[in-house]
């Protein structure tokens, strides 16, 4: 949620906050808020599809700082939209804003668009670091309040709604949580993080000791992400709000100040609501009263006891039970194994696809992954149809259509997508979502790989943890528009190999120490990443093609998760580095041969060659060959061609060892 203008309003009042030295405590963290802040506040790449490795480095430092201060974090992530879909209007508005922001970034302007896979990267990192986390079934705010009050500890977020919730341990806004400024107590030498805690008592006392139970009504009247009542605007047009002496600037702040002063005159919400209704027309009063009371309930703690989940792994959510979803699905959603995308498709038969920094003149990058999404919808059709029929209290013929919101040019548009017809164990009377987790592993694997158009035998030459991304890459080469060129494919696979080098160096197997040359090779590739300049204009079609790969990988991950992971998930933080992949693509396009750096590491060179051969094997013959120029132009371009060949030979001489030098010397050559 979020109350319009409230966070900036309270931020101008230092007296509303208490200084804290945060240490030796539990803390509940709004996970969605945290990964947004960590990414955007760290000046990380947002133009080339994201630098997930840099993000995880910063996230590691954050949680390491908490450990140094003996702070135990519990992370709560948002789930899907609730069955009422009451926030759809707000979600559509935000999606439209992101499209405009992505368009600005694609032309060198400003904007803030998170990389597509950032949530999955964040969840993988929490699992790796063993940070306890849960994914709420719907929006997480009320669950966070319930857990925080159970544990009597502060909440860490940057959501203005938490100024309204009655929290026993208080609310620490992320922008005042100075985790980068670690301090030491003079007496005990304990570490602590300086923070500010919003005080509900100080806030209410500032407004004539206002009853804090009036604050939910304030939130509803002022307007949040759910609420837009025309009748309330009539109230504001007629009522006199006593602003008083105020240093606040701007219309929103004046309205907040006046509304709070006005509310402070009433003893409780019921009395205030009656005063609101007297300004409305007679036929609007009863409906408005009911809506106000309903919306105010959003500021009560949920009845979900997340403490049970963190202690015993039990997640009991009554509303989810009413939907009659399979228990394994509910558990997988709570553990974050399944994404909110799946929840939205199940409950609402509707999904919203997130925009990237891509070529807005072309169809959305998500178009490349449409066949994968249709397979996912086909698997979910059994349960989603049951939900639809139960909500209508009738039995109808199967509805094969799902609704998607996606970008068309620079506008958000709704389209209807047909679910795929499935085969084998996944069709007709043989299939039920309830028993999907019981289908034999071999059958689930075959089904997954068939969706990508590959077989297990083709993938055998590479490590199993790379099967999923390489299967997705094979699929991507044949579904991308514009067409994937050899340089795109090689740049992407080189980036994956660099991730494998990173893993060997920073997470080595003690039984098999990595060759020292791998570190030298790795450092050479990192130099290329650092060469990327923010001033360089983005090649839109290249960006679009790499965005399509991320879309395909995202849906590949979701399908693999829904099939109960017949393939291991790749380490996403090491799999794709946007600035590096774009830099490698530009080098390959300009006749440089950066893959020759791998010649010093036989293992990595073999891995790279195997992946290139696999992708070429599944594409039609001549797929990556350049089109031959007409004969009339060949003679004219001979000189240019020879110059290009000479340039390529010169580049090879810089990177390849000759007979008189050893293979390590090539790595010391500067570009």
BADONU-828973 format. One record per residue (C-alpha): residue in one letter; x, y, z. Coordinates in steps of 0.5 Angstrom, whole numbers, padded with zeros to 4 digits, always signed. Layout:
// BADONU-828973
AXYZ ...
//
This chain:
// BADONU-828973
X+0000+0000+0000 X+0002+0007+0001 X-0001+0014+0004 X+0000+0019-0001 X+0005+0024+0001 X+0005+0022+0009 X+0013+0019+0009 X+0015+0026+0006 X+0011+0030+0011 X+0013+0026+0017 X+0020+0026+0015 X+0020+0034+0016 X+0018+0033+0023 X+0024+0031+0027 X+0020+0030+0033 X+0016+0024+0031 X+0022+0020+0031 X+0026+0017+0037 X+0034+0015+0036 X+0036+0008+0036 X+0042+0004+0037 X+0040-0002+0034 X+0043-0009+0036 X+0041-0015+0040 X+0034-0016+0037 X+0030-0019+0032 X+0028-0015+0026 X+0022-0016+0021 X+0024-0014+0014 X+0019-0012+0008 X+0023-0016+0003 X+0020-0012-0003 X+0022-0006+0000 X+0029-0008+0002 X+0031-0011-0005 X+0028-0004-0008 X+0032+0000-0004 X+0039-0004-0004 X+0039-0004-0012 X+0037+0003-0013 X+0041+0006-0007 X+0047+0003-0010 X+0048+0006-0016 X+0048-0001-0020 X+0046-0002-0027 X+0039-0001-0030 X+0040+0000-0037 X+0043-0007-0039 X+0039-0012-0036 X+0042-0011-0029 X+0048-0013-0025 X+0046-0019-0021 X+0053-0020-0018 X+0054-0013-0015 X+0047-0013-0012 X+0049-0020-0008 X+0055-0017-0006 X+0051-0011-0003 X+0046-0015+0000 X+0051-0020+0003 X+0054-0014+0006 X+0048-0011+0009 X+0046-0018+0012 X+0053-0019+0015 X+0052-0012+0018 X+0046-0015+0022 X+0050-0021+0024 X+0056-0016+0027 X+0050-0013+0031 X+0047-0019+0033 X+0041-0017+0030 X+0036-0023+0027 X+0033-0022+0021 X+0026-0025+0019 X+0024-0023+0012 X+0017-0022+0009 X+0016-0022+0002 X+0009-0020-0002 X+0005-0025-0005 X+0000-0025-0011 X-0006-0020-0011 X-0012-0022-0007 X-0018-0025-0010 X-0022-0019-0010 X-0016-0016-0015 X-0018-0009-0011 X-0011-0006-0013 X-0011-0007-0020 X-0012+0000-0022 X-0006+0002-0018 X-0002-0004-0021 X-0004-0002-0028 X-0002+0005-0026 X+0005+0003-0024 X+0006-0001-0030 X+0005+0005-0034 X+0010+0009-0030 X+0015+0004-0031 X+0014+0003-0039 X+0015+0011-0039 X+0021+0010-0034 X+0024+0004-0039 X+0023+0008-0045 X+0027+0014-0042 X+0033+0010-0040 X+0033+0006-0047 X+0034+0013-0050 X+0040+0015-0044 X+0035+0019-0040 X+0033+0018-0033 X+0028+0013-0029 X+0028+0007-0025 X+0026+0000-0027 X+0029-0006-0023 X+0032-0012-0027 X+0027-0017-0029 X+0030-0023-0025 X+0032-0019-0018 X+0027-0022-0014 X+0029-0029-0016 X+0036-0027-0015 X+0034-0024-0008 X+0030-0031-0006 X+0036-0035-0008 X+0041-0031-0004 X+0037-0031+0003 X+0036-0039+0002 X+0044-0039+0001 X+0045-0035+0007 X+0040-0038+0011 X+0036-0032+0013 X+0029-0034+0015 X+0024-0031+0010 X+0017-0033+0008 X+0012-0030+0002 X+0006-0028+0004 X+0000-0031+0000 X-0003-0024-0001 X+0000-0017+0000 X+0005-0017+0006 X+0004-0011+0010 X-0001-0014+0015 X+0003-0021+0016 X+0009-0016+0018 X+0005-0013+0023 X+0002-0019+0026 X+0009-0022+0026 X+0013-0016+0029 X+0008-0016+0035 X+0008-0023+0036 X+0016-0022+0037 X+0015-0015+0040 X+0021-0012+0035 X+0021-0007+0030 X+0020-0007+0023 X+0024-0005+0017 X+0021-0002+0011 X+0020+0005+0007 X+0012+0004+0007 X+0008+0010+0010 X+0003+0005+0012 X+0007+0003+0018 X+0006+0010+0021 X-0001+0008+0022 X+0000+0001+0024 X+0000+0000+0032 X+0007-0003+0032 X+0009-0005+0039 X+0017-0005+0037 X+0016+0001+0033 X+0017+0002+0025 X+0024+0004+0023 X+0024+0007+0016 X+0030+0004+0011 X+0032+0011+0009 X+0034+0013+0017 X+0037+0006+0018 X+0045+0007+0017 X+0047+0000+0016 X+0053+0003+0012 X+0055+0007+0018 X+0057+0001+0023 X+0058+0004+0030 X+0061+0001+0037 X+0059+0002+0044 X+0064+0006+0048 X+0062+0002+0054 X+0061-0006+0052 X+0065-0005+0045 X+0058-0008+0042 X+0057-0006+0035 X+0050-0002+0033 X+0047+0001+0027 X+0044+0008+0028 X+0037+0008+0026 X+0031+0013+0027 X+0024+0010+0030 X+0018+0013+0028 X+0014+0014+0035 X+0006+0013+0034 X+0005+0016+0041 X+0009+0023+0039 X+0006+0023+0032 X-0001+0023+0036 X+0001+0028+0042 X+0003+0033+0036 X-0004+0033+0034 X-0008+0034+0041 X-0007+0027+0044 X-0011+0024+0038 X-0014+0018+0039 X-0009+0013+0035 X-0015+0009+0033 X-0017+0015+0028 X-0011+0014+0024 X-0014+0008+0020 X-0019+0013+0018 X-0014+0018+0016 X-0011+0014+0012 X-0017+0012+0008 X-0020+0019+0008 X-0013+0022+0005 X-0012+0016+0000 X-0008+0010-0001 X-0006+0005-0006 X-0013+0002-0006 X-0018+0008-0005 X-0021+0013-0009 X-0028+0015-0007 X-0031+0021-0011 X-0036+0022-0005 X-0029+0023-0001 X-0027+0029-0005 X-0034+0032-0004 X-0033+0032+0003 X-0026+0035+0002 X-0029+0041-0002 X-0034+0042+0003 X-0031+0041+0010 X-0026+0047+0013 X-0020+0043+0015 X-0016+0047+0020 X-0009+0047+0018 X-0006+0052+0023 X+0001+0054+0023 X+0005+0050+0019 X+0012+0050+0015 X+0009+0045+0011 X+0010+0046+0003 X+0005+0043-0002 X-0002+0041-0003 X-0001+0034+0000 X+0002+0036+0006 X-0003+0042+0007 X-0008+0037+0006 X-0005+0032+0011 X-0004+0037+0016 X-0011+0040+0016 X-0014+0033+0016 X-0010+0031+0022 X-0012+0037+0026 X-0019+0036+0024 X-0019+0029+0026 X-0016+0030+0033 X-0023+0033+0035 X-0026+0027+0035 X-0026+0021+0041 X-0027+0015+0036 X-0027+0013+0029 X-0035+0012+0029 X-0036+0019+0031 X-0031+0022+0026 X-0035+0018+0020 X-0042+0021+0022 X-0039+0028+0021 X-0036+0026+0015 X-0043+0023+0012 X-0046+0029+0014 X-0043+0033+0008 X-0045+0028+0003 X-0051+0027-0001 X-0057+0022+0002 X-0056+0017-0003 X-0049+0016-0002 X-0048+0016+0006 X-0050+0008+0007 X-0045+0006+0002 X-0039+0010+0004 X-0040+0008+0011 X-0039+0001+0009 X-0033+0002+0005 X-0030+0007+0010 X-0031+0001+0015 X-0028-0004+0010 X-0022+0000+0008 X-0020+0001+0015 X-0020-0006+0017 X-0014-0006+0012 X-0010-0003+0018 X-0011-0009+0023 X-0006-0014+0024 X-0008-0021+0020 X-0010-0027+0023 X-0004-0031+0020 X+0001-0033+0025 X+0008-0033+0022 X+0012-0034+0028 X+0009-0042+0027 X+0012-0042+0020 X+0019-0040+0022 X+0019-0044+0028 X+0015-0050+0026 X+0014-0049+0018 X+0007-0049+0019 X+0003-0043+0015 X-0005-0043+0016 X-0008-0038+0012 X-0016-0038+0012 X-0017-0035+0006 X-0012-0039+0002 X-0016-0045+0005 X-0022-0043+0002 X-0019-0043-0005 X-0018-0050-0004 X-0011-0050-0007 X-0007-0057-0007 X-0003-0056+0000 X+0003-0057-0004 X+0002-0051-0008 X+0000-0047-0001 X+0007-0049+0002 X+0011-0048-0004 X+0008-0041-0005 X+0009-0040+0003 X+0017-0042+0002 X+0018-0038-0004 X+0019-0044-0009 X+0013-0041-0013 X+0013-0034-0015 X+0007-0029-0015 X+0006-0030-0022 X+0003-0037-0021 X-0001-0035-0015 X-0004-0029-0020 X-0005-0034-0025 X-0009-0039-0021 X-0013-0034-0017 X-0015-0029-0022 X-0013-0032-0029 X-0009-0026-0030 X-0002-0024-0030 X+0002-0017-0031 X+0009-0018-0034 X+0014-0013-0032 X+0017-0008-0037 X+0025-0008-0038 X+0029-0003-0042 X+0028-0005-0049 X+0026-0003-0056 X+0019+0000-0055 X+0018+0000-0063 X+0018-0007-0063 X+0013-0012-0059 X+0015-0013-0052 X+0021-0018-0050 X+0016-0022-0047 X+0013-0024-0053 X+0019-0029-0054 X+0017-0033-0048 X+0009-0033-0050 X+0009-0041-0051 X+0012-0042-0045 X+0007-0038-0041 X+0002-0042-0045 X+0005-0049-0042 X+0004-0046-0035 X-0003-0044-0036 X-0004-0051-0039 X-0002-0054-0032 X-0006-0049-0028 X-0012-0049-0032 X-0015-0055-0028 X-0014-0051-0021 X-0016-0044-0024 X-0022-0047-0027 X-0024-0050-0021 X-0023-0043-0017 X-0027-0040-0022 X-0033-0045-0022 X-0033-0045-0014 X-0033-0037-0014 X-0039-0037-0019 X-0043-0043-0015 X-0044-0047-0022 X-0040-0052-0027 X-0038-0049-0034 X-0034-0052-0039 X-0027-0051-0039 X-0025-0043-0040 X-0018-0044-0044 X-0016-0036-0044 X-0012-0033-0039 X-0011-0025-0039 X-0004-0022-0039 X-0002-0014-0038 X+0004-0013-0043 X+0007-0007-0046 X+0005-0005-0054 X+0009+0001-0056 X+0009+0005-0050 X+0002+0003-0047 X+0000-0002-0042 X-0005-0006-0046 X-0009-0012-0044 X-0009-0019-0048 X-0012-0026-0048 X-0008-0032-0048 X-0010-0039-0050 X-0007-0044-0045 X-0003-0050-0049 X-0006-0056-0050 X-0002-0061-0046 X+0000-0069-0047 X+0002-0075-0044 X+0001-0075-0036 X-0001-0068-0037 X-0007-0068-0040 X-0015-0070-0040 X-0017-0075-0034 X-0010-0077-0033 X-0008-0070-0030 X-0009-0066-0024 X-0005-0060-0021 X-0007-0064-0014 X-0002-0070-0016 X+0003-0066-0021 X+0008-0067-0015 X+0007-0074-0016 X+0009-0075-0023 X+0015-0079-0024 X+0021-0074-0024 X+0023-0077-0031 X+0017-0075-0034 X+0017-0068-0031 X+0024-0067-0034 X+0022-0070-0041 X+0016-0065-0041 X+0020-0059-0039 X+0026-0060-0044 X+0020-0061-0050 X+0018-0055-0048 X+0024-0052-0050 X+0025-0056-0056 X+0031-0060-0053 X+0033-0067-0050 X+0037-0069-0045 X+0042-0073-0049 X+0044-0066-0053 X+0045-0063-0046 X+0050-0068-0043 X+0056-0065-0044 X+0055-0060-0040 X+0054-0059-0032 X+0047-0061-0030 X+0047-0054-0026 X+0047-0051-0033 X+0042-0055-0037 X+0036-0050-0035 X+0039-0044-0038 X+0042-0047-0044 X+0036-0051-0046 X+0033-0044-0045 X+0038-0041-0049 X+0037-0046-0055 X+0029-0044-0054 X+0031-0037-0055 X+0035-0037-0061 X+0029-0040-0065 X+0024-0035-0062 X+0027-0028-0061 X+0025-0023-0066 X+0030-0019-0068 X+0034-0026-0070 X+0039-0028-0065 X+0046-0027-0068 X+0052-0031-0067 X+0055-0025-0063 X+0049-0025-0058 X+0049-0032-0057 X+0057-0032-0056 X+0057-0026-0051 X+0051-0029-0047 X+0055-0036-0046 X+0062-0032-0045 X+0058-0029-0039 X+0055-0035-0037 X+0063-0038-0037 X+0065-0032-0033 X+0060-0034-0028 X+0063-0041-0027 X+0070-0038-0026 X+0067-0033-0021 X+0064-0040-0017 X+0071-0043-0018 X+0075-0038-0015 X+0070-0035-0009 X+0067-0042-0008 X+0072-0047-0009 X+0071-0054-0008 X+0077-0056-0003 X+0078-0063-0006 X+0079-0060-0013 X+0083-0053-0012 X+0082-0049-0018 X+0088-0047-0023 X+0091-0041-0021 X+0090-0039-0029 X+0083-0039-0028 X+0084-0032-0023 X+0088-0029-0029 X+0083-0031-0034 X+0077-0028-0029 X+0080-0022-0028 X+0081-0020-0035 X+0074-0021-0037 X+0072-0016-0031 X+0077-0011-0034 X+0072-0011-0040 X+0066-0010-0035 X+0069-0004-0032 X+0070-0001-0039 X+0063+0000-0040 X+0061+0007-0040 X+0055+0010-0038 X+0055+0015-0044 X+0055+0010-0049 X+0049+0010-0052 X+0045+0003-0052 X+0044-0001-0058 X+0037-0002-0057 X+0036-0009-0062 X+0042-0012-0058 X+0038-0010-0051 X+0032-0012-0054 X+0035-0019-0055 X+0038-0020-0049 X+0032-0018-0045 X+0028-0023-0049 X+0033-0028-0046 X+0031-0026-0039 X+0024-0027-0041 X+0025-0034-0043 X+0029-0035-0037 X+0024-0032-0032 X+0019-0037-0035 X+0023-0043-0036 X+0025-0042-0028 X+0017-0041-0026 X+0016-0048-0031 X+0021-0052-0027 X+0019-0049-0020 X+0012-0051-0022 X+0014-0058-0024 X+0017-0059-0018 X+0024-0058-0020 X+0026-0063-0025 X+0033-0059-0026 X+0037-0056-0021 X+0036-0048-0021 X+0042-0044-0024 X+0046-0039-0019 X+0042-0033-0022 X+0047-0028-0019 X+0053-0031-0023 X+0049-0033-0029 X+0048-0026-0033 X+0052-0020-0032 X+0048-0014-0036 X+0054-0009-0037 X+0059-0015-0038 X+0055-0019-0044 X+0054-0012-0047 X+0061-0011-0047 X+0063-0017-0050 X+0058-0017-0055 X+0061-0010-0058 X+0068-0013-0058 X+0065-0019-0062 X+0062-0015-0067 X+0068-0011-0068 X+0072-0017-0070 X+0075-0018-0063 X+0075-0025-0060 X+0075-0025-0053 X+0073-0032-0052 X+0080-0033-0054 X+0082-0031-0047 X+0079-0038-0045 X+0085-0042-0048 X+0089-0041-0042 X+0084-0045-0038 X+0082-0052-0042 X+0076-0053-0037 X+0073-0047-0038 X+0075-0047-0046 X+0072-0054-0046 X+0065-0052-0043 X+0064-0046-0047 X+0066-0050-0054 X+0061-0055-0051 X+0055-0050-0050 X+0056-0046-0057 X+0056-0053-0060 X+0050-0055-0057 X+0046-0049-0059 X+0048-0049-0066 X+0046-0057-0066 X+0039-0055-0064 X+0038-0049-0069 X+0037-0050-0077 X+0043-0051-0081 X+0046-0044-0083 X+0042-0041-0078 X+0048-0036-0075 X+0051-0035-0082 X+0051-0028-0085 X+0047-0028-0092 X+0051-0027-0098 X+0052-0021-0101 X+0050-0020-0109 X+0055-0022-0114 X+0055-0014-0116 X+0057-0012-0109 X+0062-0017-0108 X+0068-0014-0112 X+0067-0008-0109 X+0067-0010-0102 X+0073-0015-0103 X+0078-0009-0100 X+0073-0008-0094 X+0073-0015-0093 X+0080-0016-0093 X+0081-0010-0088 X+0076-0014-0084 X+0080-0020-0084 X+0087-0017-0083 X+0084-0013-0077 X+0081-0020-0074 X+0088-0023-0075 X+0091-0017-0071 X+0086-0018-0066 X+0088-0025-0065 X+0095-0024-0065 X+0094-0019-0059 X+0090-0025-0055 X+0093-0031-0058 X+0100-0034-0055 X+0105-0036-0061 X+0110-0042-0061 X+0115-0038-0057 X+0111-0036-0051 X+0107-0040-0046 X+0099-0040-0045 X+0099-0036-0039 X+0102-0030-0043 X+0096-0028-0047 X+0093-0026-0041 X+0097-0021-0039 X+0096-0017-0046 X+0092-0011-0045 X+0087-0009-0050 
//
